[in-house]
């Protein structure tokens, strides 16, 4: 996967469901539309939880990459606006 420039990175390593998604939601609120958030996690559930969360919230999952016991998920933040209604 092409390396994306993230506006913010959060590291949830050592945390288990639902903490990585809760932390992702908090960080997403602080970012602007179209910015990229990188989420680092060691919980294997992130590989199935993140796509579901993105679908439910309207954010765009750009990719998930596994490196040993670590997962990296890139999420493009999508904020509602007149052009996205």
HTML snippet that shows the backbone in 3Dmol.js (N, CA, C, O; Angstrom):
<script src="https://3Dmol.org/build/3Dmol-min.js"></script>
<div id="view" style="width:600px;height:400px;position:relative"></div>
<script>
const pdb = `
ATOM      1  N   UNK A   1       0.836  -1.186   0.000  1.00  0.00           N
ATOM      2  CA  UNK A   1       0.000   0.000   0.000  1.00  0.00           C
ATOM      3  C   UNK A   1       0.877   1.244   0.000  1.00  0.00           C
ATOM      4  O   UNK A   1       1.906   1.292   0.673  1.00  0.00           O
ATOM      5  N   UNK A   2       0.462   2.237  -0.752  1.00  0.00           N
ATOM      6  CA  UNK A   2       1.174   3.514  -0.802  1.00  0.00           C
ATOM      7  C   UNK A   2       1.094   4.191   0.562  1.00  0.00           C
ATOM      8  O   UNK A   2       0.034   4.223   1.186  1.00  0.00           O
ATOM      9  N   UNK A   3       2.205   4.725   1.012  1.00  0.00           N
ATOM     10  CA  UNK A   3       2.220   5.419   2.304  1.00  0.00           C
ATOM     11  C   UNK A   3       1.510   6.761   2.159  1.00  0.00           C
ATOM     12  O   UNK A   3       1.837   7.558   1.280  1.00  0.00           O
ATOM     13  N   UNK A   4       0.551   6.993   3.017  1.00  0.00           N
ATOM     14  CA  UNK A   4      -0.201   8.233   3.006  1.00  0.00           C
ATOM     15  C   UNK A   4       0.291   9.148   4.108  1.00  0.00           C
ATOM     16  O   UNK A   4       0.694   8.684   5.175  1.00  0.00           O
ATOM     17  N   UNK A   5       0.260  10.426   3.857  1.00  0.00           N
ATOM     18  CA  UNK A   5       0.618  11.414   4.870  1.00  0.00           C
ATOM     19  C   UNK A   5      -0.586  11.601   5.792  1.00  0.00           C
ATOM     20  O   UNK A   5      -1.649  12.046   5.359  1.00  0.00           O
ATOM     21  N   UNK A   6      -0.408  11.263   7.042  1.00  0.00           N
ATOM     22  CA  UNK A   6      -1.502  11.376   8.007  1.00  0.00           C
ATOM     23  C   UNK A   6      -1.441  12.728   8.707  1.00  0.00           C
ATOM     24  O   UNK A   6      -0.367  13.183   9.101  1.00  0.00           O
ATOM     25  N   UNK A   7      -2.592  13.362   8.857  1.00  0.00           N
ATOM     26  CA  UNK A   7      -2.680  14.614   9.608  1.00  0.00           C
ATOM     27  C   UNK A   7      -2.503  14.337  11.104  1.00  0.00           C
ATOM     28  O   UNK A   7      -2.023  15.185  11.856  1.00  0.00           O
ATOM     29  N   UNK A   8      -2.899  13.143  11.509  1.00  0.00           N
ATOM     30  CA  UNK A   8      -2.772  12.747  12.911  1.00  0.00           C
ATOM     31  C   UNK A   8      -2.596  11.240  12.995  1.00  0.00           C
ATOM     32  O   UNK A   8      -3.148  10.494  12.185  1.00  0.00           O
ATOM     33  N   UNK A   9      -1.829  10.803  13.972  1.00  0.00           N
ATOM     34  CA  UNK A   9      -1.628   9.382  14.241  1.00  0.00           C
ATOM     35  C   UNK A   9      -2.013   9.114  15.686  1.00  0.00           C
ATOM     36  O   UNK A   9      -1.622   9.846  16.596  1.00  0.00           O
ATOM     37  N   UNK A  10      -2.789   8.049  15.881  1.00  0.00           N
ATOM     38  CA  UNK A  10      -3.069   7.608  17.247  1.00  0.00           C
ATOM     39  C   UNK A  10      -2.571   6.176  17.384  1.00  0.00           C
ATOM     40  O   UNK A  10      -2.703   5.364  16.469  1.00  0.00           O
ATOM     41  N   UNK A  11      -2.004   5.889  18.535  1.00  0.00           N
ATOM     42  CA  UNK A  11      -1.469   4.557  18.800  1.00  0.00           C
ATOM     43  C   UNK A  11      -2.285   3.931  19.927  1.00  0.00           C
ATOM     44  O   UNK A  11      -2.195   4.347  21.082  1.00  0.00           O
ATOM     45  N   UNK A  12      -3.072   2.936  19.574  1.00  0.00           N
ATOM     46  CA  UNK A  12      -3.916   2.257  20.561  1.00  0.00           C
ATOM     47  C   UNK A  12      -3.331   0.907  20.959  1.00  0.00           C
ATOM     48  O   UNK A  12      -4.035   0.063  21.513  1.00  0.00           O
ATOM     49  N   UNK A  13      -2.064   0.703  20.684  1.00  0.00           N
ATOM     50  CA  UNK A  13      -1.401  -0.564  21.000  1.00  0.00           C
ATOM     51  C   UNK A  13      -1.622  -0.941  22.459  1.00  0.00           C
ATOM     52  O   UNK A  13      -1.521  -0.105  23.357  1.00  0.00           O
ATOM     53  N   UNK A  14      -1.926  -2.218  22.674  1.00  0.00           N
ATOM     54  CA  UNK A  14      -2.155  -2.718  24.021  1.00  0.00           C
ATOM     55  C   UNK A  14      -3.608  -2.623  24.467  1.00  0.00           C
ATOM     56  O   UNK A  14      -3.982  -3.183  25.497  1.00  0.00           O
ATOM     57  N   UNK A  15      -4.426  -1.913  23.693  1.00  0.00           N
ATOM     58  CA  UNK A  15      -5.847  -1.779  24.018  1.00  0.00           C
ATOM     59  C   UNK A  15      -6.659  -2.762  23.191  1.00  0.00           C
ATOM     60  O   UNK A  15      -6.281  -3.121  22.076  1.00  0.00           O
ATOM     61  N   UNK A  16      -7.775  -3.191  23.753  1.00  0.00           N
ATOM     62  CA  UNK A  16      -8.656  -4.124  23.057  1.00  0.00           C
ATOM     63  C   UNK A  16     -10.024  -3.496  22.869  1.00  0.00           C
ATOM     64  O   UNK A  16     -10.363  -2.495  23.500  1.00  0.00           O
ATOM     65  N   UNK A  17     -10.800  -4.106  21.990  1.00  0.00           N
ATOM     66  CA  UNK A  17     -12.138  -3.655  21.651  1.00  0.00           C
ATOM     67  C   UNK A  17     -12.921  -3.344  22.918  1.00  0.00           C
ATOM     68  O   UNK A  17     -12.936  -4.149  23.849  1.00  0.00           O
ATOM     69  N   UNK A  18     -13.559  -2.210  22.963  1.00  0.00           N
ATOM     70  CA  UNK A  18     -13.829  -1.229  21.916  1.00  0.00           C
ATOM     71  C   UNK A  18     -12.902  -0.020  21.918  1.00  0.00           C
ATOM     72  O   UNK A  18     -13.140   0.934  21.178  1.00  0.00           O
ATOM     73  N   UNK A  19     -11.842  -0.039  22.739  1.00  0.00           N
ATOM     74  CA  UNK A  19     -10.995   1.146  22.912  1.00  0.00           C
ATOM     75  C   UNK A  19     -10.426   1.692  21.592  1.00  0.00           C
ATOM     76  O   UNK A  19     -10.502   2.902  21.382  1.00  0.00           O
ATOM     77  N   UNK A  20      -9.860   0.874  20.692  1.00  0.00           N
ATOM     78  CA  UNK A  20      -9.324   1.458  19.457  1.00  0.00           C
ATOM     79  C   UNK A  20     -10.366   2.238  18.646  1.00  0.00           C
ATOM     80  O   UNK A  20     -10.048   3.280  18.073  1.00  0.00           O
ATOM     81  N   UNK A  21     -11.583   1.748  18.595  1.00  0.00           N
ATOM     82  CA  UNK A  21     -12.630   2.449  17.849  1.00  0.00           C
ATOM     83  C   UNK A  21     -13.078   3.702  18.600  1.00  0.00           C
ATOM     84  O   UNK A  21     -13.350   4.726  17.973  1.00  0.00           O
ATOM     85  N   UNK A  22     -13.158   3.641  19.903  1.00  0.00           N
ATOM     86  CA  UNK A  22     -13.521   4.825  20.692  1.00  0.00           C
ATOM     87  C   UNK A  22     -12.481   5.925  20.489  1.00  0.00           C
ATOM     88  O   UNK A  22     -12.833   7.087  20.287  1.00  0.00           O
ATOM     89  N   UNK A  23     -11.212   5.561  20.541  1.00  0.00           N
ATOM     90  CA  UNK A  23     -10.136   6.539  20.336  1.00  0.00           C
ATOM     91  C   UNK A  23     -10.146   7.081  18.903  1.00  0.00           C
ATOM     92  O   UNK A  23      -9.852   8.255  18.678  1.00  0.00           O
ATOM     93  N   UNK A  24     -10.482   6.230  17.950  1.00  0.00           N
ATOM     94  CA  UNK A  24     -10.590   6.663  16.559  1.00  0.00           C
ATOM     95  C   UNK A  24     -11.704   7.694  16.419  1.00  0.00           C
ATOM     96  O   UNK A  24     -11.525   8.718  15.760  1.00  0.00           O
ATOM     97  N   UNK A  25     -12.842   7.429  17.029  1.00  0.00           N
ATOM     98  CA  UNK A  25     -13.976   8.362  16.960  1.00  0.00           C
ATOM     99  C   UNK A  25     -13.626   9.711  17.578  1.00  0.00           C
ATOM    100  O   UNK A  25     -13.982  10.754  17.031  1.00  0.00           O
ATOM    101  N   UNK A  26     -12.935   9.698  18.707  1.00  0.00           N
ATOM    102  CA  UNK A  26     -12.520  10.948  19.349  1.00  0.00           C
ATOM    103  C   UNK A  26     -11.589  11.743  18.435  1.00  0.00           C
ATOM    104  O   UNK A  26     -11.758  12.951  18.264  1.00  0.00           O
ATOM    105  N   UNK A  27     -10.618  11.066  17.857  1.00  0.00           N
ATOM    106  CA  UNK A  27      -9.653  11.741  16.978  1.00  0.00           C
ATOM    107  C   UNK A  27     -10.332  12.274  15.722  1.00  0.00           C
ATOM    108  O   UNK A  27      -9.990  13.356  15.245  1.00  0.00           O
ATOM    109  N   UNK A  28     -11.285  11.527  15.188  1.00  0.00           N
ATOM    110  CA  UNK A  28     -11.984  11.948  13.971  1.00  0.00           C
ATOM    111  C   UNK A  28     -12.721  13.264  14.186  1.00  0.00           C
ATOM    112  O   UNK A  28     -12.793  14.092  13.278  1.00  0.00           O
ATOM    113  N   UNK A  29     -13.266  13.462  15.379  1.00  0.00           N
ATOM    114  CA  UNK A  29     -13.992  14.701  15.683  1.00  0.00           C
ATOM    115  C   UNK A  29     -13.074  15.916  15.662  1.00  0.00           C
ATOM    116  O   UNK A  29     -13.524  17.034  15.413  1.00  0.00           O
ATOM    117  N   UNK A  30     -11.784  15.697  15.922  1.00  0.00           N
ATOM    118  CA  UNK A  30     -10.829  16.799  15.992  1.00  0.00           C
ATOM    119  C   UNK A  30     -10.206  17.142  14.639  1.00  0.00           C
ATOM    120  O   UNK A  30      -9.508  18.148  14.512  1.00  0.00           O
ATOM    121  N   UNK A  31     -10.454  16.315  13.639  1.00  0.00           N
ATOM    122  CA  UNK A  31      -9.862  16.548  12.327  1.00  0.00           C
ATOM    123  C   UNK A  31     -10.857  17.208  11.383  1.00  0.00           C
ATOM    124  O   UNK A  31     -12.065  17.193  11.617  1.00  0.00           O
ATOM    125  N   UNK A  32     -10.330  17.780  10.325  1.00  0.00           N
ATOM    126  CA  UNK A  32     -11.147  18.444   9.309  1.00  0.00           C
ATOM    127  C   UNK A  32     -11.498  17.449   8.210  1.00  0.00           C
ATOM    128  O   UNK A  32     -10.882  16.392   8.077  1.00  0.00           O
ATOM    129  N   UNK A  33     -12.504  17.820   7.429  1.00  0.00           N
ATOM    130  CA  UNK A  33     -12.916  16.996   6.294  1.00  0.00           C
ATOM    131  C   UNK A  33     -11.726  16.735   5.369  1.00  0.00           C
ATOM    132  O   UNK A  33     -10.944  17.640   5.081  1.00  0.00           O
ATOM    133  N   UNK A  34     -11.600  15.522   4.922  1.00  0.00           N
ATOM    134  CA  UNK A  34     -10.577  15.047   3.980  1.00  0.00           C
ATOM    135  C   UNK A  34      -9.203  14.797   4.592  1.00  0.00           C
ATOM    136  O   UNK A  34      -8.305  14.314   3.901  1.00  0.00           O
ATOM    137  N   UNK A  35      -9.020  15.114   5.865  1.00  0.00           N
ATOM    138  CA  UNK A  35      -7.740  14.798   6.487  1.00  0.00           C
ATOM    139  C   UNK A  35      -7.658  13.295   6.730  1.00  0.00           C
ATOM    140  O   UNK A  35      -8.676  12.610   6.833  1.00  0.00           O
ATOM    141  N   UNK A  36      -6.427  12.797   6.819  1.00  0.00           N
ATOM    142  CA  UNK A  36      -6.205  11.362   7.003  1.00  0.00           C
ATOM    143  C   UNK A  36      -5.749  11.096   8.431  1.00  0.00           C
ATOM    144  O   UNK A  36      -4.870  11.776   8.961  1.00  0.00           O
ATOM    145  N   UNK A  37      -6.367  10.096   9.033  1.00  0.00           N
ATOM    146  CA  UNK A  37      -6.026   9.640  10.375  1.00  0.00           C
ATOM    147  C   UNK A  37      -5.383   8.266  10.254  1.00  0.00           C
ATOM    148  O   UNK A  37      -5.918   7.379   9.588  1.00  0.00           O
ATOM    149  N   UNK A  38      -4.233   8.093  10.902  1.00  0.00           N
ATOM    150  CA  UNK A  38      -3.579   6.786  10.958  1.00  0.00           C
ATOM    151  C   UNK A  38      -3.811   6.212  12.344  1.00  0.00           C
ATOM    152  O   UNK A  38      -3.478   6.835  13.351  1.00  0.00           O
ATOM    153  N   UNK A  39      -4.383   5.020  12.385  1.00  0.00           N
ATOM    154  CA  UNK A  39      -4.651   4.335  13.647  1.00  0.00           C
ATOM    155  C   UNK A  39      -3.735   3.119  13.722  1.00  0.00           C
ATOM    156  O   UNK A  39      -3.757   2.262  12.839  1.00  0.00           O
ATOM    157  N   UNK A  40      -2.937   3.047  14.772  1.00  0.00           N
ATOM    158  CA  UNK A  40      -2.049   1.912  15.009  1.00  0.00           C
ATOM    159  C   UNK A  40      -2.667   1.085  16.121  1.00  0.00           C
ATOM    160  O   UNK A  40      -3.052   1.621  17.161  1.00  0.00           O
ATOM    161  N   UNK A  41      -2.763  -0.217  15.906  1.00  0.00           N
ATOM    162  CA  UNK A  41      -3.409  -1.089  16.893  1.00  0.00           C
ATOM    163  C   UNK A  41      -2.727  -2.448  16.937  1.00  0.00           C
ATOM    164  O   UNK A  41      -2.128  -2.895  15.959  1.00  0.00           O
ATOM    165  N   UNK A  42      -2.832  -3.089  18.088  1.00  0.00           N
ATOM    166  CA  UNK A  42      -2.355  -4.462  18.223  1.00  0.00           C
ATOM    167  C   UNK A  42      -3.513  -5.434  18.417  1.00  0.00           C
ATOM    168  O   UNK A  42      -3.307  -6.647  18.462  1.00  0.00           O
ATOM    169  N   UNK A  43      -4.722  -4.908  18.532  1.00  0.00           N
ATOM    170  CA  UNK A  43      -5.915  -5.740  18.663  1.00  0.00           C
ATOM    171  C   UNK A  43      -6.281  -6.273  17.278  1.00  0.00           C
ATOM    172  O   UNK A  43      -6.611  -5.481  16.395  1.00  0.00           O
ATOM    173  N   UNK A  44      -6.232  -7.587  17.060  1.00  0.00           N
ATOM    174  CA  UNK A  44      -6.556  -8.130  15.743  1.00  0.00           C
ATOM    175  C   UNK A  44      -7.968  -7.791  15.276  1.00  0.00           C
ATOM    176  O   UNK A  44      -8.247  -7.808  14.078  1.00  0.00           O
ATOM    177  N   UNK A  45      -8.855  -7.485  16.215  1.00  0.00           N
ATOM    178  CA  UNK A  45     -10.221  -7.139  15.864  1.00  0.00           C
ATOM    179  C   UNK A  45     -10.336  -5.862  15.048  1.00  0.00           C
ATOM    180  O   UNK A  45     -11.362  -5.620  14.412  1.00  0.00           O
ATOM    181  N   UNK A  46      -9.295  -5.047  15.062  1.00  0.00           N
ATOM    182  CA  UNK A  46      -9.342  -3.789  14.321  1.00  0.00           C
ATOM    183  C   UNK A  46      -9.547  -4.029  12.823  1.00  0.00           C
ATOM    184  O   UNK A  46     -10.132  -3.197  12.129  1.00  0.00           O
ATOM    185  N   UNK A  47      -9.063  -5.162  12.334  1.00  0.00           N
ATOM    186  CA  UNK A  47      -9.182  -5.449  10.896  1.00  0.00           C
ATOM    187  C   UNK A  47     -10.632  -5.647  10.467  1.00  0.00           C
ATOM    188  O   UNK A  47     -10.966  -5.422   9.303  1.00  0.00           O
ATOM    189  N   UNK A  48     -11.488  -6.062  11.381  1.00  0.00           N
ATOM    190  CA  UNK A  48     -12.912  -6.186  11.047  1.00  0.00           C
ATOM    191  C   UNK A  48     -13.730  -5.033  11.623  1.00  0.00           C
ATOM    192  O   UNK A  48     -14.749  -4.651  11.046  1.00  0.00           O
ATOM    193  N   UNK A  49     -13.298  -4.476  12.750  1.00  0.00           N
ATOM    194  CA  UNK A  49     -14.037  -3.383  13.373  1.00  0.00           C
ATOM    195  C   UNK A  49     -13.949  -2.074  12.585  1.00  0.00           C
ATOM    196  O   UNK A  49     -14.942  -1.359  12.452  1.00  0.00           O
ATOM    197  N   UNK A  50     -12.762  -1.765  12.065  1.00  0.00           N
ATOM    198  CA  UNK A  50     -12.581  -0.479  11.388  1.00  0.00           C
ATOM    199  C   UNK A  50     -13.436  -0.347  10.123  1.00  0.00           C
ATOM    200  O   UNK A  50     -14.042   0.706   9.925  1.00  0.00           O
ATOM    201  N   UNK A  51     -13.514  -1.366   9.257  1.00  0.00           N
ATOM    202  CA  UNK A  51     -14.395  -1.226   8.089  1.00  0.00           C
ATOM    203  C   UNK A  51     -15.860  -1.004   8.478  1.00  0.00           C
ATOM    204  O   UNK A  51     -16.559  -0.222   7.832  1.00  0.00           O
ATOM    205  N   UNK A  52     -16.321  -1.677   9.515  1.00  0.00           N
ATOM    206  CA  UNK A  52     -17.708  -1.525   9.963  1.00  0.00           C
ATOM    207  C   UNK A  52     -17.923  -0.120  10.513  1.00  0.00           C
ATOM    208  O   UNK A  52     -18.934   0.514  10.212  1.00  0.00           O
ATOM    209  N   UNK A  53     -16.983   0.370  11.316  1.00  0.00           N
ATOM    210  CA  UNK A  53     -17.096   1.717  11.874  1.00  0.00           C
ATOM    211  C   UNK A  53     -17.105   2.758  10.762  1.00  0.00           C
ATOM    212  O   UNK A  53     -17.923   3.678  10.783  1.00  0.00           O
ATOM    213  N   UNK A  54     -16.214   2.624   9.801  1.00  0.00           N
ATOM    214  CA  UNK A  54     -16.158   3.584   8.694  1.00  0.00           C
ATOM    215  C   UNK A  54     -17.469   3.582   7.902  1.00  0.00           C
ATOM    216  O   UNK A  54     -17.996   4.642   7.564  1.00  0.00           O
ATOM    217  N   UNK A  55     -17.979   2.420   7.616  1.00  0.00           N
ATOM    218  CA  UNK A  55     -19.242   2.335   6.873  1.00  0.00           C
ATOM    219  C   UNK A  55     -20.376   3.000   7.650  1.00  0.00           C
ATOM    220  O   UNK A  55     -21.206   3.699   7.068  1.00  0.00           O
ATOM    221  N   UNK A  56     -20.409   2.787   8.936  1.00  0.00           N
ATOM    222  CA  UNK A  56     -21.476   3.337   9.765  1.00  0.00           C
ATOM    223  C   UNK A  56     -21.381   4.836   9.994  1.00  0.00           C
ATOM    224  O   UNK A  56     -22.388   5.491  10.261  1.00  0.00           O
ATOM    225  N   UNK A  57     -20.169   5.386   9.892  1.00  0.00           N
ATOM    226  CA  UNK A  57     -19.969   6.807  10.177  1.00  0.00           C
ATOM    227  C   UNK A  57     -19.763   7.651   8.923  1.00  0.00           C
ATOM    228  O   UNK A  57     -19.796   8.879   8.990  1.00  0.00           O
ATOM    229  N   UNK A  58     -19.553   7.003   7.788  1.00  0.00           N
ATOM    230  CA  UNK A  58     -19.355   7.749   6.549  1.00  0.00           C
ATOM    231  C   UNK A  58     -17.908   8.120   6.265  1.00  0.00           C
ATOM    232  O   UNK A  58     -17.617   8.782   5.268  1.00  0.00           O
ATOM    233  N   UNK A  59     -17.000   7.696   7.139  1.00  0.00           N
ATOM    234  CA  UNK A  59     -15.583   7.940   6.878  1.00  0.00           C
ATOM    235  C   UNK A  59     -15.094   6.896   5.871  1.00  0.00           C
ATOM    236  O   UNK A  59     -15.732   5.863   5.672  1.00  0.00           O
ATOM    237  N   UNK A  60     -13.962   7.182   5.244  1.00  0.00           N
ATOM    238  CA  UNK A  60     -13.454   6.316   4.176  1.00  0.00           C
ATOM    239  C   UNK A  60     -12.221   5.553   4.647  1.00  0.00           C
ATOM    240  O   UNK A  60     -11.206   6.161   4.987  1.00  0.00           O
ATOM    241  N   UNK A  61     -12.305   4.234   4.666  1.00  0.00           N
ATOM    242  CA  UNK A  61     -11.150   3.408   5.005  1.00  0.00           C
ATOM    243  C   UNK A  61     -10.273   3.316   3.768  1.00  0.00           C
ATOM    244  O   UNK A  61     -10.667   2.724   2.762  1.00  0.00           O
ATOM    245  N   UNK A  62      -9.094   3.895   3.841  1.00  0.00           N
ATOM    246  CA  UNK A  62      -8.182   3.911   2.700  1.00  0.00           C
ATOM    247  C   UNK A  62      -7.348   2.649   2.608  1.00  0.00           C
ATOM    248  O   UNK A  62      -6.869   2.287   1.533  1.00  0.00           O
ATOM    249  N   UNK A  63      -7.178   1.983   3.737  1.00  0.00           N
ATOM    250  CA  UNK A  63      -6.416   0.746   3.721  1.00  0.00           C
ATOM    251  C   UNK A  63      -6.028   0.298   5.111  1.00  0.00           C
ATOM    252  O   UNK A  63      -5.969   1.090   6.052  1.00  0.00           O
ATOM    253  N   UNK A  64      -5.767  -0.989   5.214  1.00  0.00           N
ATOM    254  CA  UNK A  64      -5.291  -1.591   6.454  1.00  0.00           C
ATOM    255  C   UNK A  64      -4.075  -2.425   6.112  1.00  0.00           C
ATOM    256  O   UNK A  64      -4.072  -3.172   5.133  1.00  0.00           O
ATOM    257  N   UNK A  65      -3.045  -2.290   6.925  1.00  0.00           N
ATOM    258  CA  UNK A  65      -1.799  -2.999   6.682  1.00  0.00           C
ATOM    259  C   UNK A  65      -1.381  -3.694   7.973  1.00  0.00           C
ATOM    260  O   UNK A  65      -1.450  -3.110   9.054  1.00  0.00           O
ATOM    261  N   UNK A  66      -0.955  -4.928   7.849  1.00  0.00           N
ATOM    262  CA  UNK A  66      -0.484  -5.673   9.017  1.00  0.00           C
ATOM    263  C   UNK A  66       1.021  -5.853   8.922  1.00  0.00           C
ATOM    264  O   UNK A  66       1.557  -6.200   7.870  1.00  0.00           O
ATOM    265  N   UNK A  67       1.694  -5.610  10.044  1.00  0.00           N
ATOM    266  CA  UNK A  67       3.132  -5.814  10.142  1.00  0.00           C
ATOM    267  C   UNK A  67       3.373  -6.571  11.445  1.00  0.00           C
ATOM    268  O   UNK A  67       3.469  -5.969  12.514  1.00  0.00           O
ATOM    269  N   UNK A  68       3.468  -7.897  11.343  1.00  0.00           N
ATOM    270  CA  UNK A  68       3.614  -8.719  12.549  1.00  0.00           C
ATOM    271  C   UNK A  68       2.355  -8.647  13.384  1.00  0.00           C
ATOM    272  O   UNK A  68       1.278  -9.033  12.931  1.00  0.00           O
ATOM    273  N   UNK A  69       2.489  -8.153  14.610  1.00  0.00           N
ATOM    274  CA  UNK A  69       1.335  -8.062  15.521  1.00  0.00           C
ATOM    275  C   UNK A  69       0.712  -6.670  15.530  1.00  0.00           C
ATOM    276  O   UNK A  69      -0.141  -6.373  16.366  1.00  0.00           O
ATOM    277  N   UNK A  70       1.136  -5.824  14.605  1.00  0.00           N
ATOM    278  CA  UNK A  70       0.639  -4.450  14.557  1.00  0.00           C
ATOM    279  C   UNK A  70      -0.155  -4.215  13.280  1.00  0.00           C
ATOM    280  O   UNK A  70       0.247  -4.635  12.195  1.00  0.00           O
ATOM    281  N   UNK A  71      -1.286  -3.537  13.428  1.00  0.00           N
ATOM    282  CA  UNK A  71      -2.114  -3.139  12.288  1.00  0.00           C
ATOM    283  C   UNK A  71      -2.061  -1.629  12.179  1.00  0.00           C
ATOM    284  O   UNK A  71      -2.006  -0.918  13.183  1.00  0.00           O
ATOM    285  N   UNK A  72      -2.078  -1.149  10.942  1.00  0.00           N
ATOM    286  CA  UNK A  72      -2.168   0.281  10.664  1.00  0.00           C
ATOM    287  C   UNK A  72      -3.372   0.489   9.755  1.00  0.00           C
ATOM    288  O   UNK A  72      -3.483  -0.145   8.706  1.00  0.00           O
ATOM    289  N   UNK A  73      -4.258   1.365  10.157  1.00  0.00           N
ATOM    290  CA  UNK A  73      -5.444   1.680   9.365  1.00  0.00           C
ATOM    291  C   UNK A  73      -5.419   3.161   9.011  1.00  0.00           C
ATOM    292  O   UNK A  73      -5.256   4.017   9.881  1.00  0.00           O
ATOM    293  N   UNK A  74      -5.580   3.450   7.730  1.00  0.00           N
ATOM    294  CA  UNK A  74      -5.653   4.829   7.263  1.00  0.00           C
ATOM    295  C   UNK A  74      -7.110   5.155   6.971  1.00  0.00           C
ATOM    296  O   UNK A  74      -7.781   4.450   6.217  1.00  0.00           O
ATOM    297  N   UNK A  75      -7.586   6.230   7.578  1.00  0.00           N
ATOM    298  CA  UNK A  75      -8.991   6.623   7.446  1.00  0.00           C
ATOM    299  C   UNK A  75      -9.054   8.072   6.964  1.00  0.00           C
ATOM    300  O   UNK A  75      -8.461   8.961   7.574  1.00  0.00           O
ATOM    301  N   UNK A  76      -9.781   8.305   5.858  1.00  0.00           N
ATOM    302  CA  UNK A  76     -10.025   9.679   5.405  1.00  0.00           C
ATOM    303  C   UNK A  76     -11.300  10.154   6.100  1.00  0.00           C
ATOM    304  O   UNK A  76     -12.363   9.542   5.987  1.00  0.00           O
ATOM    305  N   UNK A  77     -11.158  11.251   6.814  1.00  0.00           N
ATOM    306  CA  UNK A  77     -12.272  11.797   7.573  1.00  0.00           C
ATOM    307  C   UNK A  77     -13.242  12.483   6.615  1.00  0.00           C
ATOM    308  O   UNK A  77     -12.845  13.270   5.756  1.00  0.00           O
ATOM    309  N   UNK A  78     -14.510  12.167   6.784  1.00  0.00           N
ATOM    310  CA  UNK A  78     -15.572  12.771   5.974  1.00  0.00           C
ATOM    311  C   UNK A  78     -16.563  13.437   6.917  1.00  0.00           C
ATOM    312  O   UNK A  78     -17.227  12.777   7.717  1.00  0.00           O
ATOM    313  N   UNK A  79     -16.648  14.754   6.807  1.00  0.00           N
ATOM    314  CA  UNK A  79     -17.587  15.522   7.629  1.00  0.00           C
ATOM    315  C   UNK A  79     -18.792  15.881   6.769  1.00  0.00           C
ATOM    316  O   UNK A  79     -18.637  16.200   5.590  1.00  0.00           O
ATOM    317  N   UNK A  80     -19.987  15.833   7.344  1.00  0.00           N
ATOM    318  CA  UNK A  80     -21.168  16.219   6.578  1.00  0.00           C
ATOM    319  C   UNK A  80     -21.105  17.700   6.243  1.00  0.00           C
ATOM    320  O   UNK A  80     -20.665  18.524   7.045  1.00  0.00           O
ATOM    321  N   UNK A  81     -21.547  18.007   5.061  1.00  0.00           N
ATOM    322  CA  UNK A  81     -21.603  19.397   4.619  1.00  0.00           C
ATOM    323  C   UNK A  81     -22.571  19.494   3.456  1.00  0.00           C
ATOM    324  O   UNK A  81     -23.114  18.481   3.016  1.00  0.00           O
ATOM    325  N   UNK A  82     -22.794  20.697   2.954  1.00  0.00           N
ATOM    326  CA  UNK A  82     -23.755  20.871   1.862  1.00  0.00           C
ATOM    327  C   UNK A  82     -23.460  19.984   0.648  1.00  0.00           C
ATOM    328  O   UNK A  82     -24.377  19.470   0.006  1.00  0.00           O
ATOM    329  N   UNK A  83     -22.165  19.812   0.341  1.00  0.00           N
ATOM    330  CA  UNK A  83     -21.810  19.002  -0.817  1.00  0.00           C
ATOM    331  C   UNK A  83     -21.882  17.508  -0.546  1.00  0.00           C
ATOM    332  O   UNK A  83     -21.830  16.713  -1.484  1.00  0.00           O
ATOM    333  N   UNK A  84     -22.004  17.102   0.743  1.00  0.00           N
ATOM    334  CA  UNK A  84     -22.040  15.686   1.098  1.00  0.00           C
ATOM    335  C   UNK A  84     -23.392  15.249   1.630  1.00  0.00           C
ATOM    336  O   UNK A  84     -23.540  14.106   2.064  1.00  0.00           O
ATOM    337  N   UNK A  85     -24.359  16.114   1.609  1.00  0.00           N
ATOM    338  CA  UNK A  85     -25.677  15.776   2.184  1.00  0.00           C
ATOM    339  C   UNK A  85     -26.374  14.710   1.398  1.00  0.00           C
ATOM    340  O   UNK A  85     -27.486  14.313   1.747  1.00  0.00           O
TER     341      UNK A  85
END
`;
const viewer = $3Dmol.createViewer("view");
viewer.addModel(pdb, "pdb");
viewer.setStyle({}, {cartoon: {color: "spectrum"}});
viewer.zoomTo();
viewer.render();
</script>
